[in-house]
């Protein structure tokens, strides 16, 4: 009885142990399941749309937008840039770059009776719920999806009135477009667009991503609900627009204003060159006009200034709204007119849809506007204020910089024009100026010297005698010295302003240019615009031009009663060139859906370029000829000023081409070209570099290595094979984990017995992961994870393997290989995008463990419990 009882007891206790282990395992699994469910719930919450607080804003788009290009202000086809397919959502970024879209809470009706367009914008994510199209003439258009989605809404209601805008009611029975050559196009007066690709980032606020919703409204055709009747927008009305997205709301108000201007009868410009006459206006910022000055002295000619409206409120960066008043300033030469009177007239563009002939309408071309609608007029008397001996009590120079502009500088003599070049992305802080010598007629990119100064200098220059800005500057208490610093023969080049009647412009900026140019909040300074192709330097009194490698210092001096104030900036001339980013002297392209072609260039940042790829079969037949649209050269150097980095001296353009259908061995040639705004002597496009090569097979890589032991300072790879060269790296935690060691650059081919030093030695036994990398940027330096992604296997996974590494004491440590493991792959050319931190507690926590430790679970684990059960039964049997 006792023996049987002992047996029963042992078995019973062991069974209880198994049951407790199973229950514990189930509990842990349940907890893990609960954790996963909670994580999934969090993911759902994260995936829901989130409105950015305070991001709702009103924008206006000029009714006069690109009339000569048949684009008009309409964001859908057929109004598009020829050959560039910039349609749909891209209207907003194109219009912003042209200063024809402005953040502005006032929408103006122009003097010709036509409203500017209105766009309501809010920053939000979750736009995928509206399923926006990513291509075609209606790119980003989501009107119907927006209306159908009950979680998304927009209400627009008149403040203090009964008018409201119904988006759905404006989708049928609407009037045709008024300013479009294609009058039969179905362009509703209200459309909704989703920007999921961060197309327009300049007007966004806060943190990335810069995605958002646009509601485009044509006030000329949109109908309103006015207390059950049909109404329309009228001047003097104010509206409140509220976005609602999944229960969240953002509100913005806007007003409808009459586009008008006012002038006065007491203008008193100085008896000098470049004097401004200013009118106030409610026209949209960027609206064009003409100002005509008519002297009372009939022996003098009329003067005409073509001008644009400047905003007087900086909402964010360069988006200046009139809200509701801006200003129009015409610059005139009043030299020699002391005491004389004059009248001045302000005209707005005058064409309307009715002025266009059917021929022009059929050809999708509009007539140039005639400035025939007079908005305002005024008068004044010129005052005699020339003071040759004018002195400055005190002034300061805060900072200086050199800036460069791509190819040619169309706006070189006004601060507003310079600001436009910054806004268009054509100018940037850059101390390297390209001299383009690899074309038939060599030419320089152009440049500015910029000094941030206090306001006292403006009156000093203005009151000094001279027929133009350079003469007035030279007569003032200011001076500029530009001298070469690296002349090898001891005779440096220098600049003589008095000998440059063209090509040099002195441009005072009393706060009218782009504020991004400035590093101080005052935003006032002095530009020297250098059109290097038209000006001359001097060497021993002889006219000459700078050459590649010449370096210069440019020092501005202000003579004040408190002493001299000086500030120096530098620049150097570099060879204007474009170089393909590829090893050797031939292009390397794999068969791939996205084969990358990249060129680096010393041309100015913002240069409009393109890449063309031509593939030719063995019989000479062209089997592929594709070109990109316009690409802006992006800078690679540090940011000096403005809206982007300098080239310093290199910038880059890149594009991908589908070469997957081209046989291995097909000849290819890639061309880098400048495609816009070249000097008149050059045809467009201008090829600045070409490089040939052939289509290559997809890269392959393999690595073979066994388990090892040692001091933890290195491992030995048995063999590695790299079809295109590259690197081997070592990681902890997972193949995506922290990098603790890597080789230098390995040439293409096979290598055996490769020792890899560990920059972070291991101090305890661990599983190490060995990864095989390409040199994706061809610089023979290990740049992972930013570049140099892994070779990929047939399944698209990184080529890697793992080893068990045992750390031994210093006395006994040896790197003893164990049985070898091998990873082999045929890889695609695309680098993998893997995080730097691994699954051992770092950010790369998505790695899946391949092994589990028996000491980490509850009890002894299921296997241990079963062993205990069997042991208990055996023990009981033996006791029997």
C-alpha positions, 0 to 999 in steps of 0.5 A: 500500500505504501509503495503504491501510495508513493508511486501515486503521489509522485506521479500526481505531483509531477502532473500538477507541475506539468499542469502549472507549467502549461497554465503558466505558458498559457497565461504568458501567451494570453498576456502576449496576445493581449499586448499584441491586441493593444498594440494593434489598437494603438496602430489603428489610432495612429493610422487615423487622421490627425489635424495639425492645430492652427494649420487651417489657412486661406490662400489666393491664386491669381486669376491672371495665372500663366495666361500665355501658357494656357494653364490659367488658375485651374488645377486639372487638365488640360491646363498644364505645363507642356511636357512637364505633366504638372497637373492636379495637386502640383498646381499649388506648388507651381503657383507658389513658386511663381508667387501666384499663390499666396497665404492670404485671408483676403480674396480680391476681385480684380479691376476687370471684374474677375475674382482671384481663386480661393483655396482653403488648406488644412494640414492632416494625415490619413489622406489615404482614406480618400484614395487620391489618384497619383497620376493623370490630369486629375492627380490628387483630385478627391472631390467625390471621395471627400463627399462620400466619406462621412468622417470628412467635411467642410462647412463654409458660412458667411459671418453675419449673413445667410450664405453658405458654400455647398461643395456637392451642389457645385459639381453639376450644372456649373458654368464653363471655365472663364479663363481656359482655352478648353471651354468644354473641359469639365472643371467644376467651380469647387474641387477637393485635392489631397496632397499625400506626397508632400508636394507643397511644403512651403506653406505648411507649418509645424512638424513633418509630414507636410501632407494636407487637404486643399479645397479649390474654389473659383468665386467667379462661378461658384454658387452659394446657398443664400437662404434657399436662394442661389447666391454668389460671392460679393465684396465686403463679405466675410466667411468662416470655413471649418474643416472636420476630420474624424471629429476634429475641427480646424477653422479659418476666416477669409474676406472678399475684397474689391481689388483697388488702389490709392495714390496721393497728390504729395509725392516728393521724390529726390532729384535722383535716380531710382526713386520710388512712388508707392500706391496702396492696394488690395490686389493679391500679392504678386499681381502685376500692374504698370505705373506711368510717370508723366512729367509736366515738362513736355520736353521730357519723356514719360517713364513706365515701370512694370511692377508687382504687388508686395504684401505687407504682412508676413504670415510665414516665411515668404508667403506675404498676404495683403490682408487686406492692403499691400503696396505697388512701387514704381521706380523712376529716374528724377535726376535733373528734375528738381522743382518740376511737377509730375503726374503718375497713373496706375494701370491694371491688366485689362484683358477679359475672356471677351477680348480673346478671339476664337482663334486664340481660344482654339489654340489654347493661347491667350493675348498678352494683357493690355494695361488699360484699366486705370486704378488710381492716379496721383501727382507730386514735385521733385525735391532738390536734395543732392548733398555731395558731402553727406556723412553718416553719424554711425552705421553697422554691418552685421554679416556678409555672404556670397550668393550665386544664381543659376545660369543667368540673373533676370532680376538683378537690380531690385531687392524684390527681384532678388527675393523672387529668385530666392523664392523660385529656388534659383539662388542660394548662399554659395561661395563657389561660382561656376565658370562653365568651360565645357561648352562652345562659349564659356560662361559664368554663373552669376552672383551677389555679394550681400552685406546685412547693414543698418538703415543709415546707409540707405539715405547716404546712398540715396542722397549722393550724386550719380546717374545710376546706383553704382555712381551714387554708391561711389559718391557715398561714404561707402566703398567696396574692395574686391581683390584676388588673394591667391595670385601666383605672379604677385599681380592680383585681379581687382574690381574697379566699379567706375570702369564697369558701366554694365554688369555691376548693380548696387541694390539697397534693400530696406526690407523688401527682399526675401527675409530668408536671405537674412540671418538677423531679424532686421532684414536690411542690407546691401546687394552687389549684383555681379553679371560676370559675363558682362563685367571686367576685372583688372590686372595691372590696369588691363581688363581681364576675367577671373579663371578657374581657381581664382579666390577673392576677398570682398570688403565693404567699408562704411566711413562714419563719424564714429570710425570705419566699419568693415565686413569681408566675404570670400568667393572662388571660381570653380570649373562648371562641370557635371560628373556621373556618380559611378566608378570609373569612366562608364555608367553602371546600370543594372536590369531593374525597374528603378535603375538610378542615374545620378550626376554631381555638378558644380553649377549653381544650386537651383540650375534647371537640369534634366537627365536623358537615358538612351539605350541602343541595341547591337544593330544600332536601333534605339530601344529606349530614349527617355528624359526627365522633366525639369530637375532643380540641382540640389546642394550637397554642402552646408546651408549658408542662407536662404531656402536651401543648402549651397553646392559648396561646390557640389550639387546633385540631380538624380532619376530612376529609369525602368531598365528591366526589359533591356538585355544584359549588354545593351549599350546605354548613354546618360546625358546631363543637360541644362534645360532653362534660362540659358544665356541667349547664345545657347540652344536649349537643352544644353548637354553639359555631360554624357557618359556611356556604358552597358546594362549589367546583370543584377549584383550577387553576393555570398558569405561563408563563416562558421561559429567561432571563439576568441577574445571578442575583438575580431572574427574571421570570414571564411570566404566572401564573394561580391560581384560589384565590390562592397563591404562586410559588416558585423551586427548584434541582435539581428542583421538590422542591429547595431553595427559593431564592425566592418571591413574597408572597401572590398574589390569585386570578386572572391576573398578568403580568410577575411579578418573583420576587426570589431570596433565594439568588442564583445565581452560575453557569448553572443550571436553575431550577424554578418551582412554583405553590402554594396557600395551604392554611392561608389565612394569606397567608404562604408556609409551604412545605413544612410547608403551602402545597403545590403546585397539582396537574395532572390526573395529580396532579403539582405544577404546575411548569416549568423554565428555563435561566438564564444568569448574566451579568456585572454590566456586561452582565446583562439578563433576556432572555426566551427561548422561553416554556415553559408548565405548566397544570393542573386541580388537586386541593385536597390539598397535596403533601408534598414535602421541602425539600431537592432532588436536587442533593445534599440529602435529596430525592434521589429526583428524576429528572434530565431532562438529563445532562452529556456531560462526566461519562461515561467517554471522550468519550461514544458520540456523540463516539466515532462522530463520531471514527470518521467523522472518522478514516475521512474523513481516511484517505480524503482521504489516499488 
